[in-house]
Amino acid sequence: MQKKLVAANIGMKFGMSHIEGALQYGAEIGAICDSDAENLRFAGERYSIPPQRWHTDYRDILNDDAIDIVTVAVPDQLHKQLSCDLLRAGKNVLCEKPLALTREDLMAIINAADASAGKFMVGQICRFTPAFEKAKELIDAGTLGEIYFAESEYAHDYMDLVDTWRADPLRHGVIGGGCHAVDLLRWLVGDPQEVFAYGTHKLLPGVAYDDATVAVMKFGDNVMGKVFVSTGCKRDYTMRTVLYGTKGTLICDNTSPTMTLFTTDETGHTQPAETVAVEVNNHNAAREFAVFADAVLNDKPVATDAREGARTVAVCLAIIESSQTGKPVAPDYNF
């Protein structure tokens, strides 16, 4: 009989989706933690978690031997400290994206993960979004032929979300939100060899960084790419993604119940568009938790480990550098 996992969740705003993911999997919630007592009370009562399992200090979880998996869903600036402390305590850690905001913090987490008995996973949630999973399936099956151009966007109006931690200059929109689109293209197409980017700032007066950035990317095998990030756009949230191949084209996003697929016949002529139904689940925390739980219980490698999370941030840092210098930049994947 397989062991029933016990999970702890740190950060009760965004972290509540992780509680739901763990519960859907069938795990027990052994602890919840938030520095804000009201957030903690709200989550505890909502999910019927006994008050003795509520904590305002994450260090209470470090030596709790009953806890198998800890989810870190706190502001990005705190990922390094919490992740490293938990890893040093031997915990299995699922950390929200982006992994960290600087190369120094990325390396600190990687070193802690290398030295830890616990497993570490970065929550690159787009890899568990049904439409994007289907896109990966179609690419791997050869349905689209050879990909020659891929684009994705992170369009999300932060007007009512810009608070102290999101306004931090280190949390540039390309890292904080755009990392979704960057990681998605890395997963679907591969690592970009070079990026060239432009940025502008017309939408969010409360932040110092550009609130719209476009990056052109050069991949291997003569593949081109583009990522557009706007954290002040005036539209509904979307991650519209288009994949162009020699045998077909796929248009999809993470909030629509359908995707559009174009394929060709044996003569190479484009056939009428096919509408493909997909589940809408743009934060599939249950699937994410299940994959990590499988790795923990069965000692499997984690696909989005610390180095994989760092490589995504490395591309984001290269995009920001290019937009600031006006020069092409090769991402530094040396971790």
Number of C-alpha atoms within 10 A of each C-alpha: 3 5 7 12 19 19 25 27 26 28 23 26 15 14 22 21 17 28 26 17 20 27 17 15 18 14 22 18 23 22 25 31 27 23 14 14 13 11 16 22 18 13 21 21 11 10 13 10 17 13 13 10 15 20 20 16 13 20 14 13 23 17 12 14 11 13 19 22 27 27 25 29 25 20 18 21 19 16 22 23 12 21 26 21 16 26 24 16 18 20 26 26 26 25 27 23 28 27 33 28 24 17 15 11 19 23 18 17 26 24 16 21 26 15 12 18 14 19 23 31 28 25 24 24 19 22 22 20 24 21 28 22 15 16 24 16 13 15 20 13 10 14 20 23 18 16 22 17 20 22 23 26 24 26 23 21 20 19 15 7 12 17 12 10 14 19 17 15 12 17 21 22 28 30 28 21 20 27 26 24 27 30 27 25 22 17 15 19 22 14 20 20 15 20 26 22 24 20 20 13 15 10 18 19 13 12 19 13 20 25 23 22 23 20 25 18 25 18 19 12 11 9 17 18 22 22 25 23 28 26 26 22 19 13 9 9 16 18 23 18 23 21 23 20 21 16 19 23 22 23 19 24 23 23 19 16 16 18 20 15 22 19 20 17 10 7 6 11 11 14 12 10 13 13 13 14 12 19 13 16 16 20 19 18 24 19 18 24 26 17 16 25 22 13 18 20 13 9 10 13 14 17 15 18 20 26 23 21 25 29 22 27 30 25 28 27 22 21 31 27 20 21 22 13 12 13 14 18 21 19 21 16 15 9 14
